């Protein structure tokens, strides 16, 4: 079995604001909060893990000042899901960092949308499936 990414997490400046943002932005991708860990449980920091089913793989949390920006790309099953992610993220307060569209410089079927979250992190949804094969 090959090794792969299990989960990713990073610190956010305003936990409540970022939690609300990600709840809205990730809902069109079928992702929601599946686990929360309180400051009482950790000894001082709060965390929320988003995923599908019972497995969180995308975490945000408190516990420091964000240093630098990250890029996270979420896989979408269809171009419509990419469009819905972008619309939901913008409505939740994201800044545009590249509207939905084909990015042929990556490959001919790379359909992505990019937004900047409340902390300036570059968050993307991408569909690699040709339009005639997408769900």
VENCORRA-V533970 format. One line per field, one symbol per residue. ss: DSSP state (a for helix, b for strand, c for the rest). psi: psi as a letter, one per 40 degrees, with the letter a starting at -180 (. if undefined). burial: # if it has 24 or more other ideal C-beta (glycine too) atoms within 12 Angstrom, else .. A space follows every 10 residues. Layout:
ss = ???
psi = ???
burial = ???
//
This chain:
ss = cccccccbbb bcccaaaaaa aaaaaaaccc cbbbbbbcaa aaccccbbbb bbccbbbbbb bccccccccc bbbbbcccaa aaaaaaaaaa acccbbcccc bbcccccccc bbbbbbcccc cbbbbbbccc ccccc
psi = hiiihdiiii iidhdddddd dddddedeee iihehihidd deeeiiihhi aibehhehii iaeihhhiii hhhhhieidd dddddddddd deeiihehih ihgeedideh hiihihadee ihhihihehi deei.
burial = ........## ##..#..### #########. ###.###... .....##### #....#.### ##........ .#####.##. ######.### .#.#...#.# .........# #########. ########.. .....
//
